[in-house]
């Protein structure tokens, strides 16, 4: 069984996820947490300790002078990113999927570990609760003592493995959706309104086109109208649904819109629900002309 060496003591999202990724790559492995140079040198894989980055020797540290390089967009590599750059395509079984996972999961973890702020708080005393915070929650407090550090680390690694697996599945769905969504765009008579036949992952693809304002697709046995955003990660629609629809439901909404099977419009006007495809398309066309 291969040995995976990382540092002892307090852990962070970077070393936790780096070890988790290696376990997914190897199928199994013996995890040793230490700072003993002799033990570190003997490891088959060494992450986040040792002061060496050499992918050919499976050494994945980034704490040495000069670091371990940056991505093209500038985010520096930490141990998770170094492991993922070496084995991500193998773990995800697809290079495009692995690249998507790097953008969504790996690079943000690396940024945090390298002291790169990706977002700033907007409200005093209310901060984003992100993945590094989740991992920190596993660390025993000073009141609990250090005896449980290793067990807590192993629990965090199990959690991280599942997150990586799920992000691979999500990335696969995005990659598989891209051409299907692009075809729907190309074939649309009115490119302001894109109708999809499945609940595809569409936001990144559609946002890259300048014309679409609304997307219609099935979801959970109903049909939805969604507003398109220039940036799918910000709450700013290109065109909101009509203000007079905000928060309305069922008969009241049907009366205002004339769409008999209309079910609901979110009070923030980014989404509407109908019972049928025809109803959703009718609502979207009304919104286009509002």
Secondary structure, 3 states (H helix, E strand, C coil): CCEEEECCCCCCHHHHHHHHHHHHHHCCCEEEECCCHHHHHHCCEEECCCCCEEHHHCEECCCCCCCCCECCCCCECCHHHHHHHHHHHHHHCCHHHHHHHHHHHHHHHHHHHCCCCCCCCCECCECCCCHHHHHHCCCCCCCCCCCCHHHHHHHHHHHHHHHHHHHHHHHHHHHHHHHHHHHHHHHCCCCCEEECCCCCCCHHHHHCCCCCCEEEEEECCEEEEEECECCCCCCCECCCCCHHHCCCEHHHHHHHHCCCCEEEECCCCCEEEECCHHHHHHHHHHHHCC
